[in-house]
């Protein structure tokens, strides 16, 4: 504790924001899918992992990181469209447990397919040359790539907000999340809306996996632990709330980072302690709606 300085704590806060940015990208995909489809998507971590592996494959073909930033969400998002159309859609109306169990099983299938295709050992993922090194942020030098992750998450959030708030299709999505029956009465093909929402959610998860790859490497099991943490973020922010997912993601990232600095052995436990405290005070999370799971 004697070696702690305000600058060190400040740098640790920025580290937490970079981690929180990955949590945010995962959680907004979960919240978007749940808020619109009422599907608890346990395959979300597998799509996160798949995004990293698709990036590895594209780089092996001679692509570059900047191309991957565009191609990976599109490719994995398209896979998400197929999953929604042929696996999840037949289960609508049968209760929330059916798609939950299906996506839980699907996550194991995706992981095993990746192990068959790429092996069990995993791959390193080099930081793009342009984003290597560190920059002075006033309180010390901070890795440039982590700043890029924070900025990239901000761009995705801005784009998603503009899409939901400034387009007619976004208006339909928001209306469908509140009352899909009325949207159907107005002549909107709700099934097509659900398809697009699931594709967007899985595409954002894949982008999160790609962005996290240079920070942690790429292994088939990488989606499991972070899925648990992403669900904590989603619950703390409020199931189905995008604003809650953003605030909770950043908060959880900062809590984990500061816990790693002060009490490293409690770093992973701290997020569950935070969730317990929030749920004791506000059972539906920061911005969740009571009774949404019923």
C-alpha positions as CSV (number, residue, x, y, z in Angstrom):
1,X,0.0,0.0,0.0
2,X,2.9,2.3,0.7
3,X,3.8,2.4,-3.0
4,X,0.4,3.5,-4.1
5,X,0.1,7.0,-5.7
6,X,-2.8,8.9,-7.2
7,X,-1.2,8.5,-10.6
8,X,-1.1,4.7,-10.2
9,X,-4.7,4.6,-9.1
10,X,-5.6,6.8,-12.1
11,X,-3.9,4.4,-14.5
12,X,-5.7,1.5,-12.9
13,X,-9.0,3.3,-13.4
14,X,-8.2,3.6,-17.1
15,X,-7.3,-0.1,-17.2
16,X,-10.8,-0.7,-15.6
17,X,-12.4,1.4,-18.3
18,X,-10.7,-0.7,-21.0
19,X,-11.9,-3.9,-19.4
20,X,-15.3,-2.3,-18.8
21,X,-15.5,-1.5,-22.6
22,X,-15.3,-5.2,-23.4
23,X,-18.0,-5.9,-20.8
24,X,-20.2,-3.2,-22.2
25,X,-20.0,-4.6,-25.8
26,X,-21.0,-8.1,-24.5
27,X,-23.7,-6.8,-22.2
28,X,-25.4,-4.6,-24.7
29,X,-25.7,-7.6,-27.1
30,X,-27.2,-9.6,-24.3
31,X,-29.5,-6.8,-23.3
32,X,-30.6,-6.1,-26.8
33,X,-31.5,-9.7,-27.5
34,X,-33.3,-10.2,-24.2
35,X,-35.1,-6.8,-24.3
36,X,-36.5,-7.6,-27.7
37,X,-36.8,-11.4,-27.9
38,X,-36.9,-12.2,-24.2
39,X,-34.2,-14.8,-24.9
40,X,-31.5,-15.4,-22.4
41,X,-28.7,-16.2,-24.8
42,X,-26.2,-18.6,-23.2
43,X,-24.4,-18.9,-26.6
44,X,-23.3,-15.3,-26.3
45,X,-19.9,-16.2,-24.9
46,X,-19.4,-18.7,-27.8
47,X,-20.1,-16.0,-30.3
48,X,-17.6,-13.8,-28.5
49,X,-15.0,-16.6,-28.8
50,X,-16.0,-17.2,-32.4
51,X,-15.3,-13.6,-33.3
52,X,-11.7,-13.9,-32.1
53,X,-11.2,-17.1,-34.1
54,X,-12.7,-15.7,-37.2
55,X,-10.2,-12.8,-36.8
56,X,-7.3,-15.4,-36.5
57,X,-8.5,-17.1,-39.7
58,X,-8.8,-13.9,-41.7
59,X,-5.3,-12.8,-40.6
60,X,-4.0,-16.2,-41.6
61,X,-5.5,-15.6,-45.1
62,X,-3.6,-12.3,-45.4
63,X,-6.1,-9.9,-44.1
64,X,-5.3,-7.1,-41.6
65,X,-6.8,-6.1,-38.2
66,X,-8.7,-3.2,-39.7
67,X,-10.4,-5.4,-42.2
68,X,-11.3,-7.8,-39.4
69,X,-13.0,-5.0,-37.5
70,X,-15.5,-4.8,-40.3
71,X,-15.6,-8.4,-41.5
72,X,-15.8,-10.3,-38.2
73,X,-19.1,-8.7,-36.9
74,X,-20.7,-9.3,-40.4
75,X,-19.6,-12.9,-40.6
76,X,-20.5,-13.9,-37.0
77,X,-23.7,-11.7,-37.2
78,X,-24.7,-13.7,-40.3
79,X,-24.2,-17.0,-38.3
80,X,-26.4,-15.4,-35.6
81,X,-29.1,-14.8,-38.2
82,X,-29.1,-18.5,-39.2
83,X,-29.2,-19.6,-35.5
84,X,-32.2,-17.3,-34.8
85,X,-34.1,-18.3,-38.0
86,X,-33.7,-22.1,-37.8
87,X,-33.0,-22.9,-34.1
88,X,-34.5,-20.2,-31.8
89,X,-37.5,-19.1,-33.8
90,X,-39.4,-22.4,-33.5
91,X,-39.2,-22.1,-29.7
92,X,-40.9,-18.7,-29.4
93,X,-44.0,-18.9,-27.3
94,X,-42.9,-22.1,-25.5
95,X,-41.5,-20.4,-22.4
96,X,-38.2,-18.7,-21.6
97,X,-36.6,-22.0,-20.6
98,X,-36.6,-23.5,-24.1
99,X,-34.3,-21.0,-25.9
100,X,-32.2,-20.8,-22.8
101,X,-31.5,-24.5,-22.8
102,X,-31.0,-24.5,-26.6
103,X,-28.4,-21.7,-26.5
104,X,-26.7,-23.4,-23.6
105,X,-26.3,-26.5,-25.6
106,X,-25.4,-24.5,-28.7
107,X,-22.5,-22.9,-26.9
108,X,-20.9,-26.3,-26.3
109,X,-21.4,-27.3,-29.9
110,X,-19.7,-24.1,-31.1
111,X,-16.7,-24.6,-28.8
112,X,-16.3,-28.2,-29.9
113,X,-16.4,-27.3,-33.5
114,X,-13.7,-24.6,-33.0
115,X,-11.6,-27.2,-31.2
116,X,-11.9,-29.5,-34.1
117,X,-11.1,-26.8,-36.7
118,X,-8.3,-25.0,-34.8
119,X,-7.1,-27.3,-32.1
120,X,-7.2,-27.0,-28.4
121,X,-3.9,-25.1,-27.8
122,X,-5.1,-21.6,-28.8
123,X,-3.3,-18.8,-30.6
124,X,-1.5,-15.6,-29.7
125,X,-3.0,-12.5,-31.2
126,X,-0.5,-9.7,-31.8
127,X,-1.5,-6.1,-31.2
128,X,-1.8,-4.2,-34.5
129,X,1.5,-2.4,-35.3
130,X,-0.2,1.0,-35.4
131,X,-1.6,0.5,-31.9
132,X,1.5,-0.8,-30.2
133,X,3.3,1.1,-27.5
134,X,2.0,3.5,-24.8
135,X,1.1,7.2,-24.8
136,X,1.3,9.8,-22.0
137,X,-2.2,10.6,-20.7
138,X,-1.0,13.1,-18.1
139,X,-0.8,10.7,-15.2
140,X,1.6,8.3,-16.8
141,X,2.0,6.1,-19.9
142,X,-0.9,3.9,-20.8
143,X,-1.1,1.2,-23.5
144,X,-2.4,2.8,-26.8
145,X,-4.3,-0.4,-27.7
146,X,-6.4,-0.2,-24.5
147,X,-7.3,3.4,-25.3
148,X,-8.3,2.2,-28.7
149,X,-10.6,-0.4,-27.2
150,X,-12.3,2.3,-25.1
151,X,-12.7,4.5,-28.2
152,X,-14.0,1.6,-30.3
153,X,-16.6,0.7,-27.7
154,X,-17.7,4.4,-27.7
155,X,-18.1,4.4,-31.5
156,X,-20.2,1.2,-31.4
157,X,-22.4,2.7,-28.7
158,X,-22.8,5.9,-30.6
159,X,-23.7,4.0,-33.8
160,X,-26.2,1.8,-32.0
161,X,-27.8,4.8,-30.3
162,X,-28.2,6.6,-33.7
163,X,-29.6,3.4,-35.2
164,X,-32.2,2.9,-32.5
165,X,-33.1,6.6,-32.0
166,X,-32.8,8.1,-35.5
167,X,-34.0,5.4,-37.9
168,X,-37.5,4.1,-38.6
169,X,-36.3,0.5,-38.1
170,X,-34.8,1.5,-34.7
171,X,-38.2,2.9,-33.8
172,X,-39.8,-0.4,-34.6
173,X,-37.3,-2.2,-32.5
174,X,-38.0,0.0,-29.5
175,X,-41.7,-0.3,-30.0
176,X,-41.5,-4.1,-30.4
177,X,-39.5,-4.4,-27.1
178,X,-42.4,-2.7,-25.3
179,X,-45.4,-4.3,-27.0
180,X,-44.8,-6.7,-29.9
181,X,-48.5,-7.4,-30.2
182,X,-49.3,-3.8,-31.1
183,X,-46.5,-3.8,-33.6
184,X,-47.9,-6.9,-35.3
185,X,-51.4,-5.2,-35.4
186,X,-49.8,-2.3,-37.2
187,X,-48.6,-4.7,-40.0
188,X,-44.9,-5.0,-39.0
189,X,-43.2,-8.3,-39.6
190,X,-42.0,-8.8,-36.0
191,X,-40.1,-12.0,-37.0
192,X,-37.9,-10.0,-39.3
193,X,-37.2,-7.5,-36.6
194,X,-36.2,-10.3,-34.2
195,X,-33.9,-11.7,-36.8
196,X,-32.1,-8.5,-37.3
197,X,-31.8,-7.8,-33.5
198,X,-30.3,-11.2,-32.9
199,X,-27.8,-10.7,-35.7
200,X,-26.8,-7.3,-34.4
201,X,-26.4,-8.7,-30.9
202,X,-24.2,-11.6,-32.0
203,X,-22.2,-9.3,-34.3
204,X,-21.4,-7.0,-31.4
205,X,-20.3,-10.0,-29.2
206,X,-18.0,-11.1,-32.0
207,X,-16.5,-7.6,-32.2
208,X,-15.9,-7.7,-28.4
209,X,-14.0,-11.0,-28.8
210,X,-11.8,-9.6,-31.6
211,X,-11.0,-6.5,-29.5
212,X,-10.2,-8.6,-26.5
213,X,-8.0,-11.1,-28.4
214,X,-4.7,-9.0,-28.3
215,X,-5.3,-8.5,-24.5
216,X,-5.7,-12.1,-23.5
217,X,-4.9,-14.4,-26.5
218,X,-7.4,-16.7,-28.2
219,X,-8.5,-20.1,-26.8
220,X,-11.7,-22.1,-27.3
221,X,-12.7,-21.6,-23.6
222,X,-12.3,-17.8,-23.6
223,X,-16.1,-17.2,-23.9
224,X,-17.0,-19.1,-20.7
225,X,-15.7,-17.0,-17.9
226,X,-16.5,-13.7,-19.5
227,X,-20.0,-14.8,-20.2
228,X,-20.6,-15.2,-16.5
229,X,-19.2,-11.7,-15.9
230,X,-21.3,-10.3,-18.8
231,X,-24.4,-11.7,-17.2
232,X,-23.4,-10.0,-13.9
233,X,-23.2,-6.7,-15.8
234,X,-26.5,-7.3,-17.5
235,X,-28.2,-8.1,-14.2
236,X,-26.7,-5.2,-12.4
237,X,-27.6,-2.8,-15.2
238,X,-31.1,-4.3,-15.5
239,X,-32.2,-7.0,-17.9
240,X,-33.1,-5.5,-21.2
241,X,-31.7,-2.0,-20.4
242,X,-29.0,-0.8,-22.8
243,X,-28.2,2.3,-20.7
244,X,-27.9,0.0,-17.6
245,X,-25.6,-2.3,-19.5
246,X,-23.3,0.6,-20.4
247,X,-23.1,2.0,-16.9
248,X,-22.8,-1.4,-15.2
249,X,-20.2,-2.6,-17.6
250,X,-17.9,0.4,-16.9
251,X,-18.6,0.1,-13.2
252,X,-17.8,-3.6,-13.1
253,X,-14.6,-3.0,-15.1
254,X,-13.4,-0.4,-12.6
255,X,-14.3,-2.5,-9.6
256,X,-12.4,-5.5,-10.9
257,X,-9.4,-3.3,-11.8
258,X,-9.2,-1.5,-8.4
259,X,-9.8,-4.8,-6.6
260,X,-6.8,-6.2,-8.5
261,X,-4.7,-3.3,-7.2
262,X,-5.8,-3.3,-3.6
263,X,-6.9,-6.9,-2.9
264,X,-5.8,-9.0,-5.9
265,X,-7.2,-12.3,-4.4
266,X,-10.7,-10.7,-4.3
267,X,-10.7,-9.3,-7.9
268,X,-13.1,-11.9,-9.3
269,X,-15.2,-12.1,-6.2
270,X,-15.7,-8.4,-6.2
271,X,-18.1,-8.3,-9.1
272,X,-20.4,-10.8,-7.4
273,X,-20.3,-8.8,-4.2
274,X,-21.2,-5.7,-6.3
275,X,-24.1,-7.6,-7.8
276,X,-25.4,-8.8,-4.4
277,X,-25.3,-5.3,-3.0
278,X,-27.1,-3.8,-6.0
279,X,-29.8,-6.5,-6.0
280,X,-30.4,-6.1,-2.3
281,X,-31.1,-2.4,-2.9
282,X,-32.8,-2.6,-6.3
283,X,-33.8,-6.2,-7.3
284,X,-34.4,-5.3,-10.9
285,X,-31.0,-3.6,-11.3
286,X,-30.2,0.0,-12.2
287,X,-32.7,0.5,-15.0
288,X,-34.5,-2.9,-15.3
289,X,-38.2,-3.2,-15.3
290,X,-39.8,-5.2,-12.6
291,X,-41.6,-8.4,-13.8
292,X,-39.7,-8.5,-17.1
293,X,-38.8,-12.2,-16.6
294,X,-42.4,-13.2,-16.0
